[in-house]
Amino acid sequence: MRSLRKISRKKGLPVREKVYEYLKSAILSGRFDPGTRLAEEHLARETGVSRTPVREALHKLELEGLVKPLETRGFIVSRDSKEEVEELFEIRAVLEGYALRVISQTISDGHLEELNVFIEKAEDALRNGRTDEVYRWNTKFHDTLHQMVTDKHRLHRLMVNVRKYALRYRRNTLKYPDGVRRTIDGHRKIVLALKLRDPELCERVMREHIEEAKQDAIQALFKD
């Protein structure tokens, strides 16, 4: 397990919430792989807090399905089933498809150009075999779209939450050249649909893009 940073004791969130947010981020970002054992004693020592807030954070993560208790002591990071992964991406497709429909009515030429820049940078990274950079630019592409619906508070909140879980699988899918190529080509289709300002086309293209991401994730995670 990678070393954790010390949890700040400055005023603000209670320590248990800081531990919870840190562990959740570590799981969703892939720093803690599925199957990793999480022991209270180790986490308490590494984060510089007592075992009580660590225990409370782990139980909260258990309720969210991100960790599971072991029969002996401690927890392990959960592995989602194929059905759970499919459900996650299908929810994301609905939310982001609707969001792109909304965005198509207000997007500026400046934002379209910004999205094109991200695509070209991802393309360049792919040509040079820099997969981590492809992941970064693809993430910035979707981050930028998300920022365009911040005034739709409920929609934005739901999208951010669901996408945190979905990004847990993106590094797996971007290990495969075909998956990377589909992702970049999908982004080009999204920008083209946005340029046409066609709401129905935008929603359909985004749903198809997320569907392709789902298929790549299933292939990468459940090869057998």
Backbone as CSV, one residue per row, in Angstrom:
resi,resn,N_x,N_y,N_z,CA_x,CA_y,CA_z,C_x,C_y,C_z
1,MET,0.846,-1.194,0.000,0.000,0.000,0.000,0.881,1.243,0.000
2,ARG,0.519,2.220,-0.768,1.299,3.441,-0.795,1.142,4.211,0.510
3,SER,2.190,4.972,0.831,2.139,5.759,2.057,1.115,6.872,1.932
4,LEU,0.372,7.117,3.007,-0.640,8.165,3.028,-0.055,9.429,3.619
5,ARG,-0.635,10.573,3.261,-0.193,11.810,3.882,-0.909,11.983,5.214
6,LYS,-0.318,12.764,6.087,-0.934,13.037,7.382,-2.204,13.863,7.194
7,ILE,-3.228,13.554,7.978,-4.482,14.296,7.920,-4.349,15.573,8.721
8,SER,-4.690,16.700,8.093,-4.594,17.994,8.762,-5.576,18.093,9.925
9,ARG,-5.125,18.716,11.025,-5.998,18.918,12.179,-6.514,20.361,12.251
10,LYS,-6.358,21.107,11.172,-6.850,22.474,11.164,-8.365,22.492,11.260
11,LYS,-8.898,23.643,11.658,-10.345,23.778,11.797,-11.022,23.560,10.456
12,GLY,-12.231,23.058,10.514,-12.994,22.776,9.302,-13.767,21.497,9.491
13,LEU,-13.601,20.566,8.576,-14.275,19.283,8.683,-13.773,18.501,9.896
14,PRO,-14.642,17.704,10.547,-14.182,16.812,11.609,-13.126,15.854,11.059
15,VAL,-12.258,15.367,11.927,-11.181,14.477,11.495,-11.736,13.249,10.784
16,ARG,-12.838,12.680,11.290,-13.392,11.470,10.670,-13.822,11.740,9.224
17,GLU,-14.313,12.975,8.948,-14.721,13.308,7.583,-13.509,13.484,6.685
18,LYS,-12.422,14.042,7.247,-11.197,14.194,6.457,-10.618,12.828,6.098
19,VAL,-10.641,11.910,7.064,-10.157,10.559,6.804,-11.040,9.879,5.764
20,TYR,-12.351,10.034,5.907,-13.305,9.455,4.958,-13.054,9.980,3.542
21,GLU,-12.929,11.303,3.405,-12.723,11.896,2.084,-11.404,11.437,1.482
22,TYR,-10.382,11.322,2.331,-9.073,10.900,1.824,-9.123,9.455,1.331
23,LEU,-9.706,8.569,2.135,-9.766,7.165,1.749,-10.653,6.963,0.518
24,LYS,-11.767,7.691,0.467,-12.653,7.574,-0.695,-11.929,8.017,-1.964
25,SER,-11.197,9.120,-1.867,-10.435,9.602,-3.014,-9.384,8.586,-3.439
26,ALA,-8.717,7.974,-2.451,-7.679,6.984,-2.754,-8.264,5.770,-3.468
27,ILE,-9.466,5.372,-3.085,-10.113,4.219,-3.715,-10.579,4.567,-5.123
28,LEU,-11.271,5.693,-5.271,-11.852,6.042,-6.567,-10.797,6.429,-7.595
29,SER,-9.649,6.931,-7.136,-8.580,7.302,-8.069,-7.732,6.110,-8.468
30,GLY,-7.943,4.970,-7.802,-7.168,3.778,-8.133,-5.890,3.627,-7.344
31,ARG,-5.626,4.539,-6.397,-4.433,4.386,-5.564,-4.539,3.148,-4.683
32,PHE,-5.764,2.798,-4.296,-6.035,1.540,-3.611,-6.791,0.641,-4.588
33,ASP,-6.158,-0.380,-5.062,-6.789,-1.278,-6.023,-7.834,-2.163,-5.346
34,PRO,-8.824,-2.645,-6.112,-9.768,-3.630,-5.556,-9.013,-4.822,-4.970
35,GLY,-9.437,-5.238,-3.796,-8.774,-6.345,-3.124,-7.713,-5.917,-2.135
36,THR,-7.355,-4.621,-2.114,-6.358,-4.128,-1.163,-6.910,-4.197,0.261
37,ARG,-6.116,-4.728,1.187,-6.543,-4.810,2.580,-6.301,-3.468,3.270
38,LEU,-7.291,-3.009,4.009,-7.207,-1.754,4.746,-7.331,-2.057,6.239
39,ALA,-6.232,-1.922,6.950,-6.210,-2.209,8.383,-6.271,-0.909,9.177
40,GLU,-7.137,-0.882,10.194,-7.293,0.323,11.005,-5.968,0.802,11.577
41,GLU,-5.191,-0.122,12.124,-3.940,0.258,12.787,-2.979,0.935,11.811
42,HIS,-2.864,0.343,10.640,-1.942,0.894,9.644,-2.409,2.267,9.162
43,LEU,-3.700,2.381,8.857,-4.232,3.648,8.370,-4.124,4.737,9.423
44,ALA,-4.375,4.379,10.682,-4.265,5.360,11.769,-2.828,5.855,11.897
45,ARG,-1.877,4.945,11.810,-0.467,5.323,11.931,-0.024,6.199,10.761
46,GLU,-0.424,5.814,9.575,0.003,6.546,8.388,-0.643,7.927,8.267
47,THR,-1.882,8.062,8.736,-2.564,9.354,8.627,-2.367,10.233,9.852
48,GLY,-1.807,9.669,10.910,-1.530,10.471,12.105,-2.747,10.768,12.941
49,VAL,-3.755,9.892,12.893,-4.956,10.086,13.711,-5.175,8.813,14.536
50,SER,-6.154,8.858,15.434,-6.467,7.669,16.228,-7.262,6.677,15.379
51,ARG,-7.443,5.476,15.919,-8.165,4.447,15.171,-9.665,4.749,15.073
52,THR,-10.218,5.533,15.999,-11.661,5.777,16.004,-12.149,6.465,14.732
53,PRO,-11.562,7.598,14.304,-12.039,8.211,13.051,-11.788,7.334,11.826
54,VAL,-10.719,6.528,11.872,-10.452,5.607,10.763,-11.565,4.563,10.690
55,ARG,-11.930,4.015,11.860,-12.990,3.002,11.913,-14.306,3.584,11.404
56,GLU,-14.626,4.808,11.839,-15.869,5.444,11.414,-15.870,5.686,9.906
57,ALA,-14.721,6.097,9.376,-14.619,6.335,7.932,-14.796,5.036,7.156
58,LEU,-14.213,3.963,7.629,-14.327,2.671,6.946,-15.759,2.155,6.958
59,HIS,-16.454,2.351,8.065,-17.852,1.913,8.119,-18.718,2.737,7.165
60,LYS,-18.413,4.012,7.029,-19.157,4.849,6.087,-18.887,4.407,4.652
61,LEU,-17.639,4.064,4.357,-17.291,3.569,3.027,-17.941,2.210,2.763
62,GLU,-18.120,1.419,3.824,-18.810,0.133,3.692,-20.261,0.343,3.264
63,LEU,-20.925,1.349,3.844,-22.310,1.639,3.480,-22.427,2.055,2.014
64,GLU,-21.369,2.662,1.476,-21.364,3.081,0.078,-20.931,1.956,-0.850
65,GLY,-20.534,0.822,-0.287,-20.134,-0.320,-1.105,-18.711,-0.258,-1.613
66,LEU,-17.912,0.681,-1.093,-16.531,0.818,-1.570,-15.563,-0.106,-0.849
67,VAL,-15.907,-0.533,0.370,-15.083,-1.506,1.088,-15.992,-2.577,1.672
68,LYS,-15.391,-3.735,1.968,-16.130,-4.831,2.600,-15.343,-5.339,3.801
69,PRO,-16.034,-5.697,4.895,-15.317,-6.209,6.071,-14.795,-7.613,5.821
70,LEU,-13.621,-7.901,6.388,-13.064,-9.243,6.334,-13.635,-10.073,7.475
71,GLU,-13.585,-11.377,7.336,-14.104,-12.251,8.392,-13.263,-12.135,9.652
72,THR,-11.971,-11.855,9.486,-11.095,-11.721,10.647,-11.120,-10.282,11.148
73,ARG,-10.198,-9.461,10.660,-10.154,-8.043,11.051,-9.846,-7.203,9.827
74,GLY,-10.326,-5.975,9.853,-10.029,-5.053,8.774,-11.031,-5.115,7.635
75,PHE,-10.693,-4.416,6.563,-11.557,-4.315,5.391,-10.725,-4.527,4.138
76,ILE,-11.407,-4.801,3.037,-10.750,-4.807,1.729,-11.528,-3.898,0.794
77,VAL,-10.820,-3.347,-0.189,-11.470,-2.515,-1.199,-12.327,-3.422,-2.082
78,SER,-13.582,-3.052,-2.266,-14.543,-3.894,-2.990,-14.232,-3.986,-4.479
79,ARG,-14.644,-5.106,-5.045,-14.635,-5.277,-6.503,-16.088,-5.231,-6.978
80,ASP,-16.401,-4.311,-7.863,-17.765,-4.242,-8.388,-18.027,-5.417,-9.318
81,SER,-19.250,-5.892,-9.313,-19.645,-6.941,-10.245,-19.821,-6.338,-11.641
82,LYS,-19.903,-7.194,-12.644,-20.133,-6.742,-14.017,-21.432,-5.945,-14.096
83,GLU,-22.472,-6.436,-13.393,-23.776,-5.761,-13.420,-23.688,-4.369,-12.795
84,GLU,-22.906,-4.234,-11.734,-22.759,-2.937,-11.069,-22.017,-1.946,-11.958
85,VAL,-20.993,-2.418,-12.663,-20.247,-1.549,-13.581,-21.149,-1.103,-14.723
86,GLU,-21.926,-2.034,-15.264,-22.854,-1.691,-16.357,-23.865,-0.646,-15.891
87,GLU,-24.415,-0.842,-14.705,-25.398,0.103,-14.169,-24.795,1.492,-14.016
88,LEU,-23.569,1.552,-13.509,-22.897,2.830,-13.301,-22.751,3.607,-14.609
89,PHE,-22.276,2.928,-15.646,-22.073,3.609,-16.926,-23.404,3.981,-17.583
90,GLU,-24.427,3.168,-17.369,-25.733,3.489,-17.950,-26.343,4.726,-17.288
91,ILE,-26.164,4.860,-15.982,-26.619,6.070,-15.290,-25.843,7.278,-15.797
92,ARG,-24.529,7.097,-15.953,-23.702,8.201,-16.452,-24.141,8.625,-17.856
93,ALA,-24.496,7.651,-18.707,-24.919,7.972,-20.070,-26.173,8.840,-20.076
94,VAL,-27.119,8.520,-19.196,-28.354,9.304,-19.108,-28.049,10.737,-18.668
95,LEU,-27.255,10.873,-17.610,-26.955,12.198,-17.059,-26.157,13.048,-18.038
96,GLU,-25.111,12.479,-18.600,-24.236,13.276,-19.468,-24.860,13.496,-20.834
97,GLY,-25.713,12.578,-21.265,-26.438,12.805,-22.508,-27.362,14.001,-22.386
98,TYR,-28.098,14.058,-21.277,-28.988,15.200,-21.038,-28.184,16.485,-20.886
99,ALA,-27.037,16.400,-20.181,-26.203,17.587,-19.985,-25.720,18.149,-21.313
100,LEU,-25.328,17.278,-22.250,-24.840,17.776,-23.536,-25.972,18.402,-24.340
101,ARG,-27.176,17.889,-24.186,-28.345,18.514,-24.809,-28.493,19.956,-24.319
102,VAL,-28.325,20.152,-23.003,-28.414,21.485,-22.414,-27.271,22.375,-22.913
103,ILE,-26.063,21.834,-22.916,-24.878,22.597,-23.312,-24.974,23.070,-24.758
104,SER,-25.570,22.259,-25.625,-25.637,22.580,-27.054,-26.345,23.903,-27.320
105,GLN,-27.184,24.339,-26.394,-27.956,25.571,-26.588,-27.190,26.823,-26.196
106,THR,-26.082,26.651,-25.459,-25.400,27.840,-24.921,-23.902,27.870,-25.175
107,ILE,-23.314,26.807,-25.697,-21.854,26.738,-25.811,-21.307,27.808,-26.755
108,SER,-20.184,28.391,-26.370,-19.562,29.447,-27.164,-18.503,28.866,-28.089
109,ASP,-18.111,29.663,-29.092,-17.041,29.235,-29.999,-15.733,29.058,-29.232
110,GLY,-15.532,29.892,-28.211,-14.324,29.781,-27.405,-14.232,28.445,-26.691
111,HIS,-15.354,27.984,-26.151,-15.364,26.691,-25.471,-15.171,25.539,-26.465
112,LEU,-15.725,25.668,-27.654,-15.527,24.649,-28.681,-14.051,24.541,-29.051
113,GLU,-13.396,25.675,-29.149,-11.968,25.675,-29.473,-11.166,25.041,-28.341
114,GLU,-11.547,25.336,-27.102,-10.866,24.752,-25.953,-10.991,23.223,-25.964
115,LEU,-12.176,22.734,-26.268,-12.383,21.280,-26.343,-11.533,20.662,-27.453
116,ASN,-11.417,21.371,-28.579,-10.584,20.877,-29.678,-9.119,20.795,-29.284
117,VAL,-8.666,21.748,-28.491,-7.274,21.743,-28.016,-7.009,20.492,-27.179
118,PHE,-7.950,20.155,-26.296,-7.785,18.967,-25.461,-7.703,17.702,-26.328
119,ILE,-8.531,17.655,-27.372,-8.520,16.495,-28.270,-7.171,16.378,-28.966
120,GLU,-6.649,17.487,-29.479,-5.366,17.459,-30.188,-4.225,17.080,-29.255
121,LYS,-4.272,17.546,-28.014,-3.229,17.186,-27.049,-3.304,15.693,-26.717
122,ALA,-4.516,15.154,-26.597,-4.676,13.723,-26.370,-4.178,12.929,-27.570
123,GLU,-4.466,13.427,-28.766,-4.009,12.777,-29.995,-2.483,12.736,-30.052
124,ASP,-1.861,13.848,-29.712,-0.395,13.919,-29.707,0.191,12.957,-28.667
125,ALA,-0.424,12.903,-27.504,0.049,11.999,-26.456,-0.069,10.546,-26.902
126,LEU,-1.154,10.210,-27.605,-1.342,8.848,-28.105,-0.265,8.489,-29.124
127,ARG,0.034,9.414,-30.034,1.064,9.162,-31.051,2.420,8.882,-30.420
128,ASN,2.660,9.525,-29.265,3.955,9.384,-28.603,3.949,8.373,-27.461
129,GLY,2.847,7.601,-27.372,2.789,6.531,-26.395,2.692,6.972,-24.947
130,ARG,2.185,8.195,-24.707,2.089,8.716,-23.332,0.645,8.546,-22.838
131,THR,0.339,7.332,-22.398,-1.037,6.994,-22.018,-1.552,7.838,-20.869
132,ASP,-0.698,8.109,-19.875,-1.134,8.916,-18.731,-1.574,10.307,-19.161
133,GLU,-0.903,10.853,-20.175,-1.279,12.181,-20.676,-2.606,12.119,-21.430
134,VAL,-2.830,11.030,-22.143,-4.122,10.853,-22.811,-5.235,10.889,-21.776
135,TYR,-5.025,10.153,-20.684,-6.008,10.127,-19.595,-6.245,11.543,-19.053
136,ARG,-5.169,12.286,-18.863,-5.293,13.644,-18.298,-6.088,14.557,-19.225
137,TRP,-5.780,14.534,-20.530,-6.474,15.439,-21.454,-7.922,15.010,-21.675
138,ASN,-8.163,13.710,-21.673,-9.546,13.242,-21.794,-10.367,13.642,-20.569
139,THR,-9.739,13.594,-19.407,-10.429,14.012,-18.185,-10.739,15.498,-18.227
140,LYS,-9.781,16.303,-18.717,-10.010,17.747,-18.824,-11.144,18.053,-19.797
141,PHE,-11.268,17.243,-20.838,-12.355,17.418,-21.811,-13.697,17.325,-21.096
142,HIS,-13.887,16.264,-20.314,-15.165,16.083,-19.616,-15.324,17.074,-18.461
143,ASP,-14.232,17.408,-17.794,-14.307,18.422,-16.729,-14.848,19.738,-17.270
144,THR,-14.378,20.102,-18.461,-14.808,21.363,-19.082,-16.303,21.327,-19.398
145,LEU,-16.782,20.207,-19.906,-18.218,20.072,-20.169,-19.008,20.173,-18.863
146,HIS,-18.512,19.546,-17.808,-19.208,19.593,-16.520,-19.323,21.022,-15.999
147,GLN,-18.286,21.818,-16.221,-18.309,23.201,-15.745,-19.379,24.033,-16.450
148,MET,-19.813,23.583,-17.607,-20.813,24.332,-18.370,-22.229,24.128,-17.850
149,VAL,-22.405,23.215,-16.885,-23.747,22.996,-16.332,-23.757,23.210,-14.810
150,THR,-22.807,23.994,-14.318,-22.759,24.236,-12.867,-23.990,24.993,-12.383
151,ASP,-24.655,25.721,-13.286,-25.865,26.436,-12.882,-27.050,25.482,-12.716
152,LYS,-26.940,24.281,-13.282,-27.946,23.232,-13.072,-27.490,22.415,-11.860
153,HIS,-27.756,22.934,-10.679,-27.104,22.438,-9.466,-27.318,20.941,-9.224
154,ARG,-28.537,20.472,-9.336,-28.802,19.056,-9.066,-28.141,18.164,-10.113
155,LEU,-28.277,18.549,-11.383,-27.669,17.784,-12.460,-26.153,17.708,-12.270
156,HIS,-25.543,18.853,-12.001,-24.085,18.902,-11.846,-23.638,18.043,-10.675
157,ARG,-24.361,18.115,-9.570,-23.992,17.345,-8.380,-24.066,15.840,-8.672
158,LEU,-25.119,15.428,-9.354,-25.268,14.014,-9.705,-24.172,13.551,-10.661
159,MET,-23.871,14.378,-11.654,-22.839,14.024,-12.632,-21.481,13.860,-11.966
160,VAL,-21.127,14.796,-11.119,-19.824,14.746,-10.450,-19.710,13.490,-9.598
161,ASN,-20.768,13.171,-8.871,-20.738,12.009,-7.992,-20.612,10.704,-8.781
162,VAL,-21.425,10.568,-9.835,-21.391,9.345,-10.638,-20.055,9.212,-11.359
163,ARG,-19.540,10.319,-11.864,-18.295,10.252,-12.629,-17.104,9.882,-11.749
164,LYS,-17.137,10.257,-10.481,-16.065,9.852,-9.569,-15.927,8.339,-9.554
165,TYR,-17.070,7.664,-9.545,-17.053,6.201,-9.519,-16.626,5.644,-10.877
166,ALA,-17.077,6.266,-11.960,-16.751,5.770,-13.295,-15.266,5.930,-13.603
167,LEU,-14.652,7.027,-13.149,-13.237,7.265,-13.434,-12.341,6.216,-12.785
168,ARG,-12.897,5.506,-11.812,-12.147,4.425,-11.178,-11.700,3.390,-12.213
169,TYR,-12.430,3.299,-13.328,-12.152,2.270,-14.322,-11.487,2.803,-15.592
170,ARG,-11.347,4.111,-15.709,-10.862,4.658,-16.970,-9.410,4.299,-17.268
171,ARG,-8.555,4.261,-16.241,-7.158,3.914,-16.483,-7.036,2.491,-17.034
172,ASN,-7.911,1.607,-16.587,-7.889,0.235,-17.106,-8.186,0.213,-18.598
173,THR,-9.209,0.970,-19.008,-9.625,0.930,-20.411,-8.616,1.631,-21.309
174,LEU,-7.905,2.632,-20.778,-6.946,3.371,-21.603,-5.611,2.648,-21.739
175,LYS,-5.514,1.455,-21.189,-4.319,0.645,-21.402,-4.328,0.013,-22.790
176,TYR,-5.508,0.002,-23.416,-5.661,-0.654,-24.716,-5.759,0.399,-25.815
177,PRO,-4.873,0.308,-26.838,-4.872,1.305,-27.924,-6.233,1.501,-28.572
178,ASP,-6.982,0.410,-28.773,-8.294,0.533,-29.418,-9.243,1.365,-28.558
179,GLY,-9.182,1.172,-27.235,-10.030,1.937,-26.331,-9.663,3.409,-26.336
180,VAL,-8.362,3.693,-26.374,-7.902,5.087,-26.417,-8.373,5.751,-27.704
181,ARG,-8.226,5.049,-28.815,-8.642,5.603,-30.110,-10.138,5.872,-30.121
182,ARG,-10.943,4.954,-29.598,-12.387,5.163,-29.563,-12.744,6.378,-28.717
183,THR,-12.032,6.554,-27.607,-12.308,7.689,-26.729,-12.056,9.013,-27.442
184,ILE,-10.913,9.124,-28.093,-10.570,10.370,-28.798,-11.541,10.620,-29.960
185,ASP,-11.837,9.569,-30.718,-12.786,9.726,-31.829,-14.175,10.120,-31.302
186,GLY,-14.545,9.562,-30.153,-15.820,9.929,-29.545,-15.872,11.396,-29.171
187,HIS,-14.767,11.931,-28.691,-14.710,13.350,-28.338,-14.834,14.226,-29.585
188,ARG,-14.247,13.770,-30.690,-14.393,14.532,-31.944,-15.859,14.584,-32.378
189,LYS,-16.565,13.462,-32.231,-17.990,13.428,-32.596,-18.801,14.350,-31.695
190,ILE,-18.446,14.410,-30.421,-19.152,15.281,-29.473,-18.997,16.734,-29.883
191,VAL,-17.777,17.132,-30.224,-17.537,18.530,-30.627,-18.279,18.850,-31.920
192,LEU,-18.284,17.918,-32.865,-19.008,18.144,-34.125,-20.490,18.333,-33.864
193,ALA,-21.066,17.500,-32.992,-22.489,17.625,-32.654,-22.773,18.965,-31.987
194,LEU,-21.856,19.399,-31.129,-22.028,20.692,-30.450,-21.956,21.853,-31.447
195,LYS,-21.076,21.738,-32.438,-20.970,22.786,-33.453,-22.269,22.923,-34.242
196,LEU,-22.966,21.805,-34.431,-24.231,21.820,-35.167,-25.388,22.329,-34.316
197,ARG,-25.134,22.452,-32.986,-26.169,22.929,-32.046,-27.462,22.112,-32.159
198,ASP,-27.292,20.809,-32.315,-28.444,19.910,-32.450,-28.606,19.146,-31.135
199,PRO,-29.605,19.503,-30.313,-29.763,18.881,-28.996,-29.931,17.369,-29.038
200,GLU,-30.787,16.870,-29.948,-31.028,15.427,-30.015,-29.779,14.678,-30.453
201,LEU,-29.057,15.230,-31.429,-27.818,14.609,-31.891,-26.788,14.595,-30.764
202,CYS,-26.696,15.696,-30.044,-25.734,15.785,-28.942,-26.005,14.715,-27.886
203,GLU,-27.266,14.578,-27.518,-27.598,13.581,-26.503,-27.279,12.173,-26.995
204,ARG,-27.598,11.899,-28.241,-27.356,10.556,-28.781,-25.862,10.253,-28.870
205,VAL,-25.075,11.228,-29.334,-23.631,11.031,-29.472,-22.970,10.797,-28.116
206,MET,-23.391,11.550,-27.105,-22.805,11.360,-25.776,-23.174,9.996,-25.208
207,ARG,-24.418,9.600,-25.386,-24.830,8.276,-24.887,-24.020,7.171,-25.569
208,GLU,-23.795,7.312,-26.868,-22.999,6.324,-27.594,-21.557,6.308,-27.097
209,HIS,-21.032,7.490,-26.785,-19.665,7.608,-26.266,-19.521,6.893,-24.924
210,ILE,-20.474,7.090,-24.034,-20.432,6.439,-22.723,-20.662,4.936,-22.870
211,GLU,-21.498,4.541,-23.823,-21.720,3.110,-24.084,-20.415,2.439,-24.522
212,GLU,-19.645,3.112,-25.380,-18.356,2.563,-25.805,-17.404,2.456,-24.613
213,ALA,-17.427,3.463,-23.737,-16.590,3.424,-22.534,-16.997,2.260,-21.645
214,LYS,-18.299,2.003,-21.568,-18.790,0.876,-20.764,-18.273,-0.438,-21.317
215,GLN,-18.365,-0.609,-22.619,-17.911,-1.857,-23.235,-16.413,-2.060,-23.037
216,ASP,-15.642,-0.984,-23.151,-14.196,-1.075,-22.927,-13.892,-1.444,-21.478
217,ALA,-14.649,-0.858,-20.551,-14.442,-1.157,-19.124,-14.769,-2.614,-18.830
218,ILE,-15.873,-3.113,-19.390,-16.259,-4.506,-19.165,-15.197,-5.444,-19.715
219,GLN,-14.707,-5.114,-20.907,-13.667,-5.960,-21.532,-12.395,-5.963,-20.704
220,ALA,-12.012,-4.811,-20.174,-10.766,-4.707,-19.414,-10.872,-5.376,-18.037
221,LEU,-12.049,-5.272,-17.421,-12.202,-5.744,-16.045,-12.633,-7.193,-15.938
222,PHE,-13.337,-7.673,-16.965,-13.896,-9.027,-16.893,-13.494,-9.814,-18.143
223,LYS,-12.210,-9.987,-18.317,-11.689,-10.633,-19.525,-12.182,-12.061,-19.685
224,ASP,-12.388,-12.742,-18.540,-12.802,-14.142,-18.586,-14.268,-14.318,-18.914
